[in-house]
Amino acid sequence: MSDKSNGKDEVSETEVRKIVREELRAALTDSTTRRNLLGALGIAGMAGIAGTQFSDASSLTDGSPSNLRITNGESKVRDNVGTLNFRENLSLDLSGKQVSVDAGLDAVGPNGESTTISSIDIGPGLDATIEDGTLNIAQSKTQSGNGTHLARPGELQQTLTDAASGPVGYVRLAAGETYEITNSIEVPPGVSLDCTGAQIKPQKDVNVFELHTQSQIYNPYVRTSHLNGYSSSIFHVFPKQFDESFGTNRSVPLWTVFGGWSEMTPGQGTCIELHGARERQSNNYDATKHNRNVYFCFIAHNCTGGRRFAYLHREGGSTTRGGHVNSNIIKGYAVNATRFVETNDSTGAKKNMVNGNKFYLVTQPGPESDWLWYANKGARNELYEWGTNWDYAKYSDADGDGYAESWYIGPNAGMNFLWRKQSNASGGLGSTVVDESNGSSGSKYLVLEQLGTSVGDLEVWDN
């Protein structure tokens, strides 16, 4: 009703409430504003419950109606609820994921209408608990019904272990969080870990990731540059430590790391380590039990600093059987490593235990850089200029001839191949190699400009 006795229109209380409500709902259209105001206003969502708190209000906005279902009998009324007021008799059935209330629970709709709520169902992606009479609804460790797990700081290893026992082993870190670890992160077989760019900071000199077979890591950001004297590896593939054995013609293990960046102190630690092992000598060797081979590992990752970007090696036994590190692919952009790639074998004079691996690199040497490739052992490995390997002149002059050397070939190395796009080098390509095999390895530079034909010389272009 309007009162015009004073010459002004008097707006009724109902009309005022309607105007304010419309303006508030318009202001809450922006998701950021809505998240900030949900807990205070109790409008346009499920927050603002009197005597109740939501520990993750952002998961209860209008953008996620499937996660919280409010019903009155069989009718879904969640879309028509602006504010809930709990009066009494709040109970929680965790097994059924249902919060049960009596008729003392009122709901006020966006137009001022009221209804009585009989139950609240907590759907996938939310966890509910009651403490001291307060209902807490938070983002769940299991984000959805498809097996995805959220690992919060301090819970990562346990979450990975839990995921390994489920039907779908997919673990996601909380974006923007920092995970400080004192022990290695062990990624179980068949589990995928999506780091979402969250920062991982070891607090001790430990391998950051220990990968089981068929484990996968995506988008890790790892920082070890705050540690003085770090000597471990960020990604360590070592089947022997998990008693994982693979003989000839058996099922093929896979390890995958895709994306991300590591920040290391120059000269300290290894980014990627593939570590094969032969456990027993020939007199009691069983190929189906004692092979600790590393086959078909794919790692695409970027790194600044470190002693080595990629370190492939094998240990144990003087035989040529067992512990192979073969047919792996490593890609990445690497800056200021001491040795960008090292291939080695701790056993005798054997050449071919680190065999048939490929490296696709873009490198930028710095003051700490000695070698692009330190090929002490291994055979049939190839290193490609994936983009450009820059500034060869910045490597050290190991043999004192006045020119920088970038490729070391050990006395027992096999035939390996280093691809370059162009042959230009101060002192010629020969000056860039220290060959302690005296040519017996048969290793070769493959220069793309010399393999190709100038476009201007091709008759096909004239036709």
CORSUL-V501227 format. One record per pair of residues at least 12 apart in sequence whose C-alpha atoms are under 7 Angstrom apart, sorted by the first residue. I is the first residue (numbers start at 1). GAP is how many residues later the second one is. D is the distance in Angstrom with one decimal. If there is no record, write none. Layout:
i={I/I}
gap={GAP/GAP}
d={D/D}
//
This chain:
i={25/35/35/38/39/42/42/43/43/44/44/45/45/45/45/46/46/48/49/49/49/49/50/50/51/51/52/52/53/53/53/54/54/54/55/55/55/56/56/56/59/66/67/67/67/67/67/68/68/68/69/69/69/70/70/70/71/71/71/71/72/72/72/72/73/80/80/81/81/81/81/82/82/82/83/83/83/84/84/84/85/85/85/86/86/86/87/87/88/89/89/97/97/98/98/98/98/99/99/99/100/100/100/101/101/102/103/103/105/124/124/124/125/125/125/125/125/126/126/126/127/127/146/147/147/147/147/148/148/149/149/149/149/150/150/150/150/151/151/151/151/152/152/153/157/157/160/160/161/163/164/164/169/169/169/170/170/170/171/171/171/172/172/172/173/173/173/173/174/175/175/175/176/177/177/178/178/178/179/179/179/180/180/180/180/181/181/181/182/182/182/183/184/184/184/184/184/185/185/185/186/186/186/187/187/187/187/188/188/188/189/189/189/189/190/190/191/191/192/192/192/193/193/193/194/194/194/195/195/195/196/196/197/197/197/198/198/199/199/200/200/200/201/201/201/202/205/205/205/206/207/207/207/207/207/208/208/208/209/209/209/210/210/210/211/211/212/213/213/213/214/214/214/215/215/216/216/216/217/217/217/218/218/218/219/219/219/220/220/220/221/221/221/222/222/222/223/223/223/224/224/224/225/225/225/229/230/230/231/231/232/232/233/233/233/233/233/234/234/234/235/235/235/236/236/236/237/237/237/238/238/238/239/240/240/244/245/245/245/245/245/246/246/246/246/246/247/247/247/247/248/253/254/254/255/255/256/256/256/257/257/257/258/258/258/259/259/260/260/261/261/261/262/262/262/263/263/263/264/264/264/265/265/266/266/266/266/266/266/267/267/267/267/267/267/268/268/269/269/269/270/270/270/270/270/271/271/271/271/272/272/272/273/273/273/274/274/274/274/275/275/275/276/276/276/276/276/276/276/276/276/277/277/277/277/277/277/277/278/278/278/278/278/278/278/278/279/280/281/291/291/292/292/293/293/293/293/294/294/294/295/295/295/295/296/296/297/297/298/298/298/299/299/299/300/300/300/301/301/302/302/302/303/303/303/304/304/304/304/305/305/305/306/306/307/307/307/308/308/308/308/308/309/309/309/309/309/310/310/310/311/311/311/312/312/312/312/312/313/313/313/313/313/314/314/314/314/314/315/315/315/316/317/318/318/320/320/324/324/325/325/325/326/326/326/326/327/327/327/328/328/329/329/329/330/330/330/331/331/331/332/332/332/333/333/333/334/334/334/335/335/335/336/336/336/336/336/337/337/337/338/338/338/338/339/339/339/339/339/339/340/340/340/341/341/341/342/342/342/343/343/343/343/343/344/344/344/344/345/349/351/351/351/351/351/351/352/352/352/353/354/354/355/355/355/355/356/356/356/357/357/358/358/358/359/359/359/360/360/360/360/361/361/361/361/362/362/362/362/362/363/363/363/364/364/364/365/365/365/366/369/370/370/371/371/371/372/372/373/373/373/374/374/374/375/375/375/375/376/376/376/376/377/377/377/377/378/378/379/379/379/379/380/380/380/381/381/382/382/382/383/383/383/384/384/384/385/385/392/403/403/403/404/405/405/405/405/406/406/407/407/407/408/408/408/409/409/409/409/410/410/410/411/411/412/413/414/414/415/415/415/416/416/417/417/417/417/418/418/418/419/419/419/420/420/420/421/421/421/422/422/422/423}
gap={19/22/23/19/18/40/41/39/40/18/38/15/16/17/37/14/15/35/34/35/36/37/35/36/35/83/82/83/81/82/83/82/83/84/81/82/83/81/82/83/80/57/55/56/57/58/59/53/54/55/51/52/53/49/50/51/46/47/48/49/44/45/46/47/45/29/30/26/27/28/29/26/27/28/24/25/26/22/23/24/20/21/22/18/19/20/17/18/16/12/13/24/25/21/22/23/24/20/21/22/18/19/20/17/18/16/13/15/12/19/20/21/14/15/17/18/19/12/13/14/12/13/22/20/21/22/23/22/23/14/21/22/23/21/22/23/24/20/21/22/23/21/22/26/28/29/27/28/27/28/24/27/21/22/23/21/22/23/21/22/23/21/22/23/21/22/23/25/24/21/22/23/22/21/22/20/21/22/20/21/22/20/21/22/23/20/21/22/20/21/22/23/22/23/24/25/26/23/24/25/23/24/25/23/24/25/28/23/24/27/23/24/25/26/24/25/24/25/23/24/25/23/24/25/23/24/25/23/24/25/23/24/22/23/24/22/23/22/23/21/22/23/21/22/23/22/25/26/27/26/25/26/27/28/29/25/26/27/25/26/27/25/26/27/25/26/27/40/41/42/39/40/41/40/41/39/40/41/39/40/41/39/40/41/39/40/41/39/40/41/39/40/41/39/40/41/39/40/41/39/40/41/38/39/40/39/38/39/37/38/37/38/36/37/38/39/40/36/37/38/36/37/38/36/37/38/36/37/38/36/37/38/53/37/52/48/43/44/45/46/47/42/43/45/46/47/40/41/42/44/39/42/42/43/42/43/41/42/43/41/42/43/41/42/43/41/42/41/42/40/41/42/40/41/42/40/41/42/40/41/42/40/41/39/40/41/70/71/102/38/39/40/70/71/101/38/39/37/38/39/36/37/38/39/40/35/37/38/39/37/38/39/37/38/39/20/37/38/39/37/38/39/16/17/18/37/38/39/47/48/49/15/16/37/38/39/45/46/12/13/14/37/38/39/44/45/37/37/36/31/32/30/31/29/30/31/32/30/31/32/30/31/32/33/31/32/31/32/30/31/32/30/31/32/30/31/32/30/31/30/31/32/30/31/32/30/31/32/33/30/31/32/31/32/30/31/32/29/30/31/32/33/25/28/30/31/32/30/31/32/30/31/32/13/30/31/32/42/12/30/31/32/41/30/31/32/39/40/30/31/32/31/30/29/30/30/33/29/30/28/29/30/28/29/30/31/28/29/30/29/30/28/29/30/28/29/30/28/29/30/28/29/30/28/29/30/28/29/30/28/29/30/28/29/30/32/33/28/31/32/30/31/32/33/30/31/32/33/34/35/31/32/33/31/32/33/31/32/33/31/32/33/34/35/31/32/33/34/32/63/26/27/28/61/62/63/26/27/62/25/24/25/23/24/25/26/23/24/25/24/25/23/24/25/23/24/25/23/24/25/26/23/24/25/26/23/24/25/26/27/25/26/27/25/26/27/26/29/30/28/26/25/26/24/35/36/34/35/33/34/35/33/34/35/33/34/35/38/33/34/36/37/33/35/36/37/35/36/34/35/36/37/35/36/37/35/36/34/35/36/34/35/36/34/35/36/34/35/14/23/24/28/28/26/27/28/29/26/27/25/26/27/25/26/27/25/26/27/28/25/26/27/25/26/25/28/27/28/26/27/28/27/28/26/27/28/29/26/27/28/26/27/28/26/27/28/26/27/28/25/26/27/24}
d={6.5/6.7/5.3/6.9/6.9/6.5/5.2/4.7/5.9/6.9/5.4/6.6/5.2/5.6/6.2/6.0/6.8/6.5/6.6/5.1/5.6/7.0/5.3/6.2/6.9/6.6/5.1/5.4/6.6/6.1/5.7/5.1/5.0/6.5/6.1/6.0/5.3/6.8/4.9/6.2/6.7/6.9/6.5/4.6/6.0/6.5/6.8/6.1/5.3/5.7/5.8/5.1/6.8/6.1/4.6/6.3/6.1/6.3/5.7/6.4/6.7/4.9/5.0/6.8/6.2/5.3/6.5/6.1/5.9/4.4/6.5/5.8/4.9/5.3/5.9/5.2/6.9/6.0/4.7/6.5/6.0/5.5/6.5/6.9/4.9/6.9/5.3/5.8/6.2/6.0/6.3/6.0/5.2/6.9/5.8/4.5/5.8/5.9/5.0/6.2/6.7/4.8/6.5/5.9/6.0/6.3/6.2/6.8/5.9/6.7/5.0/5.8/5.9/5.0/6.1/4.2/4.9/5.5/4.7/4.5/6.1/5.0/7.0/6.8/5.0/6.6/6.6/5.0/5.8/6.9/6.2/4.6/6.0/5.9/4.9/5.9/6.9/6.7/6.1/5.2/6.8/6.4/6.2/5.2/6.3/6.9/6.6/7.0/7.0/7.0/6.3/6.0/6.6/4.6/6.2/5.9/4.9/6.1/6.2/4.9/6.1/5.9/4.7/6.0/6.3/5.0/6.2/6.6/6.6/5.4/6.2/5.0/5.2/5.4/6.4/6.0/4.7/5.9/6.1/4.7/6.1/6.0/4.8/5.6/6.4/6.3/4.7/5.8/5.9/5.3/5.5/6.4/6.0/5.4/4.9/5.7/6.4/5.9/4.8/6.0/6.0/4.8/6.1/6.3/5.2/6.0/6.2/7.0/5.4/6.3/5.1/5.4/5.4/5.2/5.1/5.0/5.2/6.4/5.9/4.6/5.8/6.1/4.8/6.2/6.0/4.7/6.4/5.9/5.4/5.0/5.7/7.0/5.6/5.7/5.5/6.9/6.2/5.1/5.8/6.2/4.8/6.3/6.1/5.3/6.3/6.5/5.4/6.6/6.1/5.6/5.2/4.7/5.4/6.9/6.7/6.6/4.7/6.4/5.9/5.0/6.1/6.5/5.2/6.3/6.4/5.5/7.0/5.4/5.6/5.8/5.9/4.5/5.1/5.4/6.5/6.1/4.7/5.8/6.3/4.7/6.4/5.9/5.0/6.0/6.3/4.6/4.1/6.9/4.6/6.4/5.4/4.9/5.6/6.6/4.6/6.3/5.8/4.8/6.2/6.2/5.1/7.0/6.1/4.5/4.6/6.3/5.4/5.4/5.7/4.1/5.1/6.2/5.8/4.5/5.5/6.5/6.5/6.5/4.9/6.3/6.2/5.0/6.1/6.4/5.0/6.3/6.3/5.0/5.9/6.6/4.9/6.3/5.5/6.6/5.4/6.6/6.7/5.4/5.9/5.1/5.1/6.1/7.0/5.3/6.2/6.3/4.8/4.4/7.0/5.6/6.9/6.5/5.7/5.4/4.8/6.3/6.1/5.0/5.6/6.5/4.6/6.1/5.9/4.9/6.2/5.7/5.0/5.7/6.4/6.2/4.8/5.5/6.3/4.6/6.4/6.0/5.3/6.6/5.9/4.7/5.2/5.1/5.5/3.9/4.6/6.3/6.3/6.0/6.4/6.7/4.9/4.0/6.5/5.6/6.4/4.7/4.8/5.1/5.3/6.8/5.7/5.8/4.7/5.9/6.9/6.8/6.4/5.0/6.3/6.0/4.7/6.1/6.0/4.8/5.9/6.9/6.4/4.9/6.5/6.2/5.4/5.8/5.6/5.2/5.8/6.3/4.5/6.4/4.5/5.8/5.6/5.1/6.7/5.4/4.8/5.8/6.9/4.0/6.6/5.9/6.1/6.4/4.9/6.0/4.9/4.4/6.2/6.9/5.9/4.8/5.4/6.7/4.8/6.6/4.4/4.8/5.9/6.2/4.8/6.4/6.2/5.3/5.8/6.1/5.4/4.7/4.8/6.3/6.1/5.0/6.0/6.5/4.9/6.3/5.8/4.5/5.5/6.4/5.0/4.9/4.8/5.7/6.5/4.9/6.4/5.7/4.5/6.1/7.0/6.0/5.0/4.8/5.1/6.8/5.3/4.7/6.1/5.7/6.0/4.9/5.3/6.4/6.8/6.3/6.8/4.8/6.1/6.2/4.9/6.3/6.0/4.9/6.1/7.0/6.3/4.9/6.5/6.9/6.9/5.8/4.7/5.2/6.4/6.9/4.8/6.3/6.7/6.9/6.2/5.1/6.2/6.2/6.2/5.5/5.7/6.8/6.7/4.9/6.0/6.3/4.7/6.4/5.8/4.8/5.5/5.8/6.8/5.0/4.7/4.8/6.4/6.0/5.0/6.0/6.4/4.9/6.3/5.9/4.7/5.7/6.7/5.2/6.5/5.9/4.7/5.9/6.3/4.9/6.5/5.8/4.8/5.9/6.1/4.6/4.5/6.2/5.8/6.8/6.6/5.5/5.3/4.0/5.3/6.5/6.3/6.0/4.8/5.8/6.4/6.6/6.6/5.1/6.1/6.3/4.7/6.1/5.9/4.7/5.8/6.5/5.1/6.1/5.8/6.1/6.7/5.3/4.5/6.3/5.8/5.8/5.4/5.0/6.2/6.0/5.3/5.3/4.9/5.0/6.6/6.1/4.5/6.5/5.6/5.0/5.6/5.9/6.7/4.8/4.7/4.8/6.4/5.9/4.9/5.9/6.3/4.7/6.0/6.2/5.0/6.3/4.8/6.3/5.7/5.0/6.8/6.4/5.8/5.3/5.3/5.1/6.9/4.7/6.0/6.4/5.3/6.9/6.8/6.3/6.9/6.6/5.7/5.1/5.1/6.3/4.7/6.0/5.0/6.0/6.6/5.0/6.3/6.1/4.8/6.7/5.7/5.0/6.1/6.8/5.7/4.1/7.0/5.7/6.3/6.0/4.2/6.7/5.5/5.6/6.6/4.3/5.0/5.4/5.5/4.7/6.9/5.0/6.3/6.1/4.8/5.7/6.5/4.9/6.1/6.3/4.9/6.9/6.3/5.9/6.7/6.9/6.8/6.3/6.1/6.5/4.0/5.4/6.8/5.4/6.3/6.4/4.9/6.3/5.9/4.9/6.1/6.2/4.7/5.9/6.6/6.6/5.2/5.8/4.7/3.9/6.4/5.7/4.6/7.0/4.9/4.8/4.3/4.6/6.5/5.8/5.1/5.9/6.8/6.5/5.0/6.1/5.9/4.7/5.9/6.2/4.9/6.3/5.5/4.8/5.9/5.8/6.4/5.6/6.2}
//
